[in-house]
Amino acid sequence: MNKPLFLASENTFARRLLGNAGITVDVMAADLDDRALEAPLEETGASAEDVALVLAEAKATEASGRQPGLLRS
């Protein structure tokens, strides 16, 4: 049995997309304010890709802080 992928977001579209691909997902939404993290990045002209990467890393780090061992490099 494969371990589930932990999704640190409540994004319904992402959950459905992964589920449709046959990937088991456990949702553990990060307790972060996405907009507060995005604002300074957008002010510096960061690309959408850079913003997405920063948000993903922040969510993974926050969620793994509540569940040590989830975040693997």
Contacts in CASP RR format, 6 or more apart in sequence:
PFRMAT RR
TARGET T0000
AUTHOR 0000-0000-0000
METHOD contacts of the structure
MODEL  1
MNKPLFLASENTFARRLLGNAGITVDVMAADLDDRALEAPLEETGASAED
VALVLAEAKATEASGRQPGLLRS
2 24 0 8 1.000
3 24 0 8 1.000
4 24 0 8 1.000
4 25 0 8 1.000
4 26 0 8 1.000
5 18 0 8 1.000
5 23 0 8 1.000
5 24 0 8 1.000
5 25 0 8 1.000
5 26 0 8 1.000
6 25 0 8 1.000
6 26 0 8 1.000
6 27 0 8 1.000
6 28 0 8 1.000
6 63 0 8 1.000
6 67 0 8 1.000
6 70 0 8 1.000
7 14 0 8 1.000
7 15 0 8 1.000
7 18 0 8 1.000
7 25 0 8 1.000
7 26 0 8 1.000
7 27 0 8 1.000
7 28 0 8 1.000
8 28 0 8 1.000
8 29 0 8 1.000
8 30 0 8 1.000
8 56 0 8 1.000
8 59 0 8 1.000
8 60 0 8 1.000
8 62 0 8 1.000
8 63 0 8 1.000
9 27 0 8 1.000
9 29 0 8 1.000
9 30 0 8 1.000
9 59 0 8 1.000
10 27 0 8 1.000
10 29 0 8 1.000
15 25 0 8 1.000
15 27 0 8 1.000
18 25 0 8 1.000
19 25 0 8 1.000
28 63 0 8 1.000
28 66 0 8 1.000
28 67 0 8 1.000
28 70 0 8 1.000
29 63 0 8 1.000
30 58 0 8 1.000
30 59 0 8 1.000
30 60 0 8 1.000
30 62 0 8 1.000
30 63 0 8 1.000
31 62 0 8 1.000
32 55 0 8 1.000
32 58 0 8 1.000
32 59 0 8 1.000
32 62 0 8 1.000
34 55 0 8 1.000
37 54 0 8 1.000
37 55 0 8 1.000
37 58 0 8 1.000
38 51 0 8 1.000
38 55 0 8 1.000
41 50 0 8 1.000
41 51 0 8 1.000
41 54 0 8 1.000
42 51 0 8 1.000
46 54 0 8 1.000
60 70 0 8 1.000
60 71 0 8 1.000
61 71 0 8 1.000
63 70 0 8 1.000
63 71 0 8 1.000
64 70 0 8 1.000
64 71 0 8 1.000
65 71 0 8 1.000
END
